């Protein structure tokens, strides 16, 4: 019986302090809001206007300035960091065709996407999958030969990717190769938006 009274008393004390804490926090926050609004109104009035009596500043003008001040203090919504990366993966020992695919891939991307490369919404990376730090890409992208992979990232998280396997088919026709890389890269850049 004494244990029940002790537990009940402890719970009542806990509830009392929880409510007191919430009330304290709520009143403290209201005090901060009042200070913040006062500070915003003080900031929104220029030094020349402060010299004039408050009654001489039109209420509409004061309200507009206060709104502008509040807007400048409000947090700006976070912009999603999106980008597309074109990876060219190769091994240590490379044949002429592999080197041609790399060169054509880079040339096509630089030719059609100079602006995107400049503003870093598109990157071209050449990686040797036999280097220890890059071996994971073999499983990540199911690589079985030298490959051009396009990947879309949002907030540094990969959303989707595609292995452009037809680069092997078009390597003998530079214009078709370029068009294929251009079309696939454009699709990913459009998904970015």
N, C-alpha and C positions, 0 to 999 in steps of 0.2 A: 504494500500500500504506500509506503514512504517513497519507493522508487517511482511510482506513478506520479505522486505529487512533485517530486524533484524534476522529472521529465517535463511535466506540464508547466511547472514554473519556469524551467529553462526555455521551453518553446515560447512562452508568453514574453519573456525578456527578449528573446531573439526577435520576435515579431515587433515588439515595441521599438527596439533599436533600428530595425529595418525601416519601419515607417518614419521614424524620426530622421534617419539618414536621407530617405527619399524626399521628405519635406524640405530638409536643409538644402539638398542638391537643387531642387526645383526653385527655391527662393534665391539661391546664389546665382543660378542661371538667369533668372529674370533680371537680377541686378546687373549682370553683364550685358544683357540685351539693351537695357536702358542706357548704360554707359556707351555702348557701341553706337546706338542711334544718336545720342548727344554728340559723340565724336564725329559721326558722319555729317551731321548738320553743321558742326563747327568747321569741318573741312570744306563743305560745299559753299560756304560764304567766303568771298574774297576779302582781303584785308581792307580794301576801300569800303566795302559794304558793311564791315563790322563797325566802322566809325559812325555809320548812320544809325539812327534809332530803328529798332526792329519793325516798327509800324510803317516805315517808309519803303520797305522791300515788298514788292507785290507778292502775295501768297503763291500765285501760280509760278512765278519765277523761282521762288524758294523751293517749291515742290519739285520742279523740274531739275534743279541742281541737286537736290537730295536724292532723286531717283538715279541721276547719273553717278553720284558718289556711291550709292548702294550697288549699282551695276558694276562699277570698277572694283569693288571689294569682293563680290560674289565669286566663288570658284568657277573657273572655266571648265566645261566638260572635257574629259580626257579624250584626246584624239587617238584613235586606234592606230597603232604602228603596224602597217601592212607593207609587205614587200614580196617580190618574186625573186627566187634564186634559180638561175640556170647552172646546173652542175655538169661539168664534163668529167666523167670518171674513166680512168685508164689504169693499166697495170704498169709494172716497171719496164718490161720488154714490150715495145710498141712497133707495130707494122706500119707500112706506108698508109694504108687505108685508115687506121686509127688516127694517125697524125692529120690526115686530110679531114676527117670528121671533126676533129678538134678545131682546125683552122677555119673550116666552113661555118661551124657553129658560132665561133667568136666573131667572124666577119659578118654573118647575118644579124646577129644581135647588135653589134656596133653600128651596122648600116641602118637598121630600122628602128632602133631604140636608144639613140644617143641621148635624148632628153631624159628618159627613164634611168639610164645609167648615171647621168650627171646628178639627178636629184635623189639617187640611191633607192628608188622604188624597184629597181631591177639590178641584180648583181650577176656577174658571170664568174664562176669559180672552177678552176681546174684542180682536180684532186687525184692523187695516186692511191688507189684502194689497197695497195700492198703496204703502205706505210701503216705502222701499228695504230696510230690515232684515227685512221680512216677506215679500218677494216669493218667497222660496224655498218658502214654504208652498203656493203654487199648484201647483208640480210635486210637492212632497212628498206632498200629499193629493189630487192630481188635481182641483183645484177649477175649476169653470166658472161658479159663481154664489155668492151669499152662502150659507154652509154652517155647519152645526153638526157638528163632528168630535169624537169621543170617542177619547182615546188612553191606553193603559196604559204606564206607565214603571216599570221595575225598575232600581234603582241608576243612575238618570239615563239609562238606555238605553230607547228606545222599543221595546216588545215587539210591540204590535199597535194597530190603530186602525180606526175605522169612520166613514164619512161618513153622517150620518143624513139621507139625501135625502128621506125621507118628511115632513120638517118642512114642505115645500112643499105636500104633499097635505093635511096636517092643520091648516094655518094658519087655516082657516075654522071649525074646531071646537076650541076651547080645551081642553076636557076630553080629547079624543083626542090632541091635541098633547102635553099634560102626561103622559098615560099612556105615550105612545110614548117620550118623553125619559126618563121614570122607568124604564121597562123596560130600555131600552138601557144606561142609566147603571148600573143594578143589575147587569147582566151583566158589565160591566167591573170593577165593584167586587168581585164575586164571584171573578173571575179573579185579582184582586190577591192574594187570600188563598191 
